[in-house]
Amino acid sequence: MAVYNNYRPPTNKLEEIMKRKILLFILAFSLSINIAGCTYEKSSSSIKVLSPQSNSTVDETKNNVPSVIEPLKPEDKPKEESVAVTTPIEQPKPPLIIKNGDSGDQVKSIQQKLNKFGYNLLVDGSFGTSTYFAVVDFQKKNKISANGIVDSSTVKCLDKAPTAETTYKPPVKPSTQDTKTALNNGSALEQYVNSKSFISKTNYFIWTDLSKQRVNIFSGSNGKWELIKSFTCSSGKASTPTIKGSYTVGAKGNYFIADSGARCKYYTQISGNYLFHSILYDNKGEKIVDGRLGIPLSHGCIRLAIENAKYIYDNIPSGSLIYIN
């Protein structure tokens, strides 16, 4: 490297060029360069390119750049990463469930469809007591699970055209003629009760005949009972029957709210939770939600038309005898 130490500025341009070429040759001789697997060595007049695959040499002039880059073999090419393409799986829709307490457009749609079957509901989008009992009644008419919950099977029935069997018929107010007929035949009833020893602590006595779904009210005393009222009723269904035997009139009240949310008006206690009370109204007591009478369908209580439930509530004192058979 003494060349660098003895270097002096050139006196003219030609000398400067020559000096630079000499420096480049000195560097080429003193260094061995490995590029892409090939060795470049200096010679007196050329640069020899030695290929690792053979002993042959390729002369390139000192002014050219050697080029010995070979194309990549197929096995040496970088492999493309395989990307798994997954098709998104459509999640199943949750089953349709609309129940008491829900609200919104779906409830409105259900109310509108029920009205098509004659239920005359207020279309307010609120699934309350009236809607609940309408759904239960509709499900019974269509012979599907009568649980008051609107599911796909209920909607399928709602989408059908109304028929005589599936159309709701509003309850008919009991006729006084029914009572008059009973009173006209009262002698037979009076003869029956007076043949028994029915002793009441008051001047009133209630006899409920489950086989005929009737409540008969007598006034008088033992052996001298006179029929004064006779009502059609609905007692407990087979799975929840009305109790039988002799009881006395207990507590009374204007109304109570059943577990289903229905309001039952003018109740009179028979025994425990067994009561005389009105047909079923909505939670606010404004609309009848189940006015059926004359068939066993209650949870054990004895249902009456509201005016008849009120008659017992107003007129039959506590302690009066109740006989149910």
Secondary structure, DSSP 4 states (H G I P E B T S, - for coil): -HHHHT----SSHHHHHHHHHHHHHHHHHH--EEETTEEEEE-SS-EEEE-TT-S-EEEE-TTS----PPPPPGGGSPPPPP----PPPPPPPPPP-B-TT-BSHHHHHHHHHHHHTT-----SSB--HHHHHHHHHHHHHTTS--SS-B-HHHHHHHTSPP-TTTS--PPPPPPHHHHHHHHHTHHHHHHHHHTS----SSSEEEEEETTTTEEEEEES-TT--EEEEEEEEE-B-TTSPPP-EEEE---EEEEEE-TTS-EEEEEEEEETTEEEEEPEE-TTSSSEEE---SS--BSSSEEE-HHHHHHHHHHS-TT-EEEE-
